[in-house]
Amino acid sequence: MKQVPLKKTAIIGTGPGGLMAASQLALSGSAEVHVFERRSGFGRKLLIAGSSGLNISHHLPIDEFAAHYEGCTKEEWKKLLTQFGPTEWIQFLNQELGLETFLGTSDRYFVREMKAANLLKAWTQFLEKHGVKFHSEHELIGFQSTHTNITLEFKTPNGVTTAPFDQAALFLGGGSWENEMPSWVELFRKKNIKVVEFAPSNVGYEVAWSSAFLKESEGQPLKKVLLSTSRGKKLGELVITKYGLEGTPVYFCGISGKATLDLKPDLTESEILKRLRDMKENFSPMRRVKHLLGLSPAAESLVFHHAGEAKEQLEKLISMIKRFPIELIKPRPLEEAISSRGGVALNEISEIYEFKKFPRIFCGGEMLDWDAPTGGFLIQACVSQGARIGKHLAS
């Protein structure tokens, strides 16, 4: 029987999407896989994402999971997640990488050790065991393709080098955690590939706090509050910063403009009113709040320093506690963002993430123009896209 030659395949980028594409190829045994990274170390974005706790996915039905994404239609996201979703991702971590995972109280999945470095080490060792070759300090600076083969051009410490491949997948990353625009953007535009301008996502917002409030509360949490904006509502914890707010609720639904905070979401306005009116002592409205509502110290400070005359009138004060007005002035800069929106326009690629203008070259991950909140949605989308691309390259 004639042996089918292995397809020489380039995976460029060592984020979750690139590593997953390489993994699908490695498991198939159908390709000679080369993974390239422009930096000296691998998996930078994965290490950054895991610096505050390595949540890897979310425990939601696929229909609800898909609703958290922007960029493609909900049906397209459902199809992607059905092919390779949380179940398949966790199974890969457990069975192929030997890592233990668990479901937290926040309905997010975590790797037990909570360290991205250990995940990255296990993943690269798995790939190397399956014959994948890694190349650091190789920055993609050019590419050409036909229906039969492609040529890639890299800048390396030893100069510029070119290499032929049968197929390639690019996972070059987005605009987050970068001090300047990724160099691939200009390359793609010269190739007549539309790239949407990057904008910060999952990022803090600036708020004009008073100096007295900041002196008391900077760095303190607003625990269990409900943030409401024109983008929606999200319950969770926010942190007071010198410039404004950080935390999951503002990452989920932050948008410039007027917003409100429900500082006591587990009680209705009438329940709060009854509780404070029934207090026997003849305390001021603020003292009643302090003694009976159990607000976090930062929430009490926020009311004290920013409620104005409402502090003196019980019903107005309660109304403000339930709908505390704030102004989200603008998002923090892109280099501070957890992720970015913008990137390669989705009409430039096919359903299997192949460039329409450059056959046999694929792309995925944060370099594409889609968006999702934190909490496992970002990494899940990247590995799901990587799995689809890798399985197609292996077929």
Helices and strands as residue ranges (DSSP letters): E 7-12, H 16-28, E 31-36, H 44-49, G 50-52, E 55-58, H 62-66, H 74-83, H 86-91, I 92-96, E 101-103, E 108-111, H 116-129, E 133-135, E 139-145, E 150-156, E 159-165, E 167-170, H 184-190, E 195-201, E 205-206, H 211-217, E 221-229, E 232-240, E 244-246, H 248-253, E 257-262, H 269-277, H 285-292, H 297-306, G 308-312, H 314-322, E 324-328, G 334-336, E 339-344, G 346-348, E 361-363, G 365-367, H 377-394
